[in-house]
């Protein structure tokens, strides 16, 4: 721009040096001729100057374009380099993410395998405990059963000292059975093998039945058992789970109460739609400082109780808490040393329509109808033939001892012996009036239950009652056993009073 300005000034000076002839007429002609020449020269000079400026500007523009092209090329090169680096970085990042995913997959599989192993180990432990428990329970059943018989005999003969010894044996056996059952139940919950069922439940009826079972134990300690019902609708839940919860809490209340009463309150809170079940006792209570640890197993010593006076592993409360989780329930314990304990459990109210069994399921329906009071022909005979099929010889002998006044008792220990006894009586032209069968024998090593085979091969047994003998009443077991064709089933250890109740329900009027 500075150069252009200088050239413009130079051009102006050049024009100023041109002579002017405009004063006289003499020079007019010269001016016309010269002026034309000068103007032409000026135009030429201007044209040359403009051409020069145009070329100069063009050259400048070309240089600028060249510079821009160079810069553009450099930018393209940088962009290409950036794209290449970007692709490389993305590729590297993708590879890193893939490696992380592979590592996470490997870790997940390892965790899943570990979890599966843990579940399998829990299941194996549960099965092991169940099998081990069955062996221990079988012996305990015999000990408890015969101790009950001996207790009655010594009481009749007024053998006070022997009676006390026998009662202690029975009490110890029952305590061991209680502990064993709780251990097995906890292992089943941990192994997730406990399946809940939906059925109609009546809180008051369940509680009243349990109080009848605990009545004798309460009388021995001169405790008063009472129930207060504040109104409970029928609801849907699992009867076995509820019974298990209540049994543990009632048992604890009686065990740790030396005098006074055990009171149970049942009710329904319409505001939060929850059922509640409360057990209060006037027992030894628990120091408030120890309440946070109450649901931990094996805490008896730390709570300050003597094992000599109160034998317990404190497995009952942990089991109750785990069972309550299954039904979305909650438990609260309020207690004070020497002032008694109040345990409150709550669980949500549910009511579902329970499907009724169909009327075309053959033998099972026949047995079910009988269980509801159907009369049976030829069952009230004065001298009955009774068959006891039990794998455990000791249990069979015990049941024979309890039933001996009813008639002739036959004992078998397996499927084959059972069928032989039935065939033997058939040859004599008679049959059994009542059959007790171990639930394991009924289905052992055969796709066809023993009851079904007997009823199929011997039509005369279509309406004969079969009573199941179970070594251990697992939660959810009752329905399965009754579907096998049993009209009742008894959980060992065998108790004579239960046998009397069952046989009376079967319309047998026989004095034991």
Secondary structure by P-SEA (a helix, b strand, c coil): caaaaaaaaaaaaaaaacccccccccaaaaaaaaaaaaaaaaaaaaaaaaaaaaaaaaaaaaaaaaaaaaaaaaaaaaaaaaaaaaaaaaaaaaaaaaaaaaaaaaaaaaaaaaaaaaaaaaaaaaaaaaaaaaaaaaaaaaaaaaaaaaaaaaaaacaaaaaaaaaaaaaaaaaaaaaaaaaaaaaaaaaccbbbbbccccaaaaaaaaaaaaaaaaaaabbbbbbbbcccccccccaaaaaaaaaaaaaaaaaaccccbbbbbbbcccccbbbbbbbbccccccccccccccccccccccccccccccccccaaaaaaaaaaaaabbbbbbbbccccbbbbbbbbbbbbcccccccccccaaaaaaaaaaccccccccccbbbbbbbcccaaaaaaaaaaaccccbbbbbccaaaaaaaaaaaaaacccccbbbbccccccccccccaaaaaaaaccccccbbbbbbbccccccaaaaaaaacccccccccccaaaaaaaaaaacccccc
